[in-house]
Amino acid sequence: MTSVLPKGYLGKAITYALNQWPKLLTYLDDGDISIDNNVTERDIRPFTTGRKNWMFSTSVNGAHASANLYSLVMTCRANDISPYYYFRHLFTELPKRLPTDDLTDLMPWNVDLSNID
């Protein structure tokens, strides 16, 4: 019988595979699960690269405004909407609304920009 040293590269690889076995079985049971997290990593990359710039927000309100804006841009991207056209739509529609109006129809997943020229 051939054995593998547990501290060697092959032994570490086997131990890792055995420790991840339940996750592998979950992946095999559901074909819709992605085999990697590349999409998630790509989506969070702007947060990690922008982190140093956000340290220099001059006020708490400015930081909140920046976070809200960034959140809307990322939500547009997640819904396959151009942020430019979305904000153009917002700046056209928001002045027509009262502060007490319901704005859920203006959320990126509810806006239809197909007729935008």
C-alpha positions in Angstrom: 0.0 0.0 0.0 1.3 3.4 -0.9 1.0 6.2 1.6 1.2 10.0 1.3 2.9 12.2 3.8 0.2 14.4 5.4 2.5 17.5 5.4 3.6 17.1 1.8 1.9 18.9 -1.1 -0.2 15.9 -2.2 -1.2 15.1 1.4 -2.3 18.7 1.9 -4.3 18.6 -1.4 -6.0 15.4 -0.3 -6.8 16.8 3.1 -8.2 19.9 1.5 -10.4 17.9 -0.9 -11.7 15.8 1.9 -12.5 18.8 4.0 -14.4 20.4 1.1 -16.3 17.2 0.2 -19.7 18.3 1.5 -19.5 21.5 -0.6 -18.4 19.6 -3.6 -21.5 17.3 -3.2 -23.7 20.3 -2.9 -22.3 21.7 -6.2 -22.9 18.3 -7.9 -26.5 18.2 -6.6 -27.4 21.6 -8.0 -26.1 22.4 -11.5 -27.0 26.1 -11.1 -24.4 26.7 -8.5 -21.3 28.4 -9.9 -18.0 26.5 -9.6 -16.2 29.6 -8.7 -16.8 33.1 -7.2 -15.4 35.1 -10.1 -18.6 37.0 -10.6 -18.8 38.1 -7.0 -15.1 39.0 -6.9 -15.6 41.1 -10.0 -18.6 42.9 -8.5 -16.8 43.7 -5.2 -13.5 44.8 -6.9 -14.6 48.5 -7.3 -15.3 48.6 -3.5 -11.8 47.3 -2.7 -10.0 49.6 -5.2 -12.1 52.7 -4.1 -11.7 52.1 -0.4 -8.6 54.3 -0.1 -10.3 57.2 -1.9 -13.3 57.0 0.5 -11.2 57.7 3.5 -11.0 61.3 2.3 -14.7 62.0 2.4 -14.8 65.4 4.1 -18.0 64.7 6.1 -20.2 61.9 7.2 -23.0 63.2 5.0 -20.6 63.2 2.0 -19.6 59.6 2.8 -23.3 58.6 3.0 -24.1 60.4 -0.3 -21.1 58.7 -2.0 -22.2 55.3 -0.7 -25.8 55.8 -1.9 -24.6 56.9 -5.3 -22.2 54.0 -5.6 -24.9 51.6 -4.4 -27.3 52.8 -7.1 -24.6 52.4 -9.8 -23.8 48.9 -8.7 -27.5 48.0 -8.6 -27.9 49.3 -12.1 -25.0 47.1 -13.2 -26.6 44.1 -11.4 -29.8 44.7 -13.4 -28.1 45.3 -16.7 -29.0 48.9 -16.8 -26.8 51.7 -18.0 -26.1 54.0 -15.0 -25.9 57.0 -17.3 -29.4 56.5 -18.7 -30.8 55.5 -15.3 -29.6 58.7 -13.7 -30.8 60.7 -16.7 -34.2 59.2 -16.1 -34.0 59.9 -12.3 -33.1 63.5 -12.9 -36.1 63.9 -15.2 -38.6 62.1 -12.9 -37.5 63.2 -9.4 -38.4 66.9 -9.9 -41.9 65.8 -10.7 -42.3 64.0 -7.3 -43.1 65.2 -3.8 -40.8 64.2 -1.0 -43.6 62.0 0.4 -44.2 60.2 -2.9 -43.5 56.5 -3.2 -40.3 56.1 -5.2 -40.2 52.3 -5.6 -41.1 52.6 -9.3 -37.8 54.4 -9.8 -35.7 51.7 -8.4 -33.3 50.2 -11.0 -35.2 46.8 -11.2 -38.5 48.6 -11.8 -37.4 51.1 -14.5 -37.9 50.3 -18.2 -35.3 52.2 -20.2 -35.9 50.4 -23.5 -37.7 53.4 -25.0 -34.9 55.8 -24.0 -33.2 57.4 -27.0 
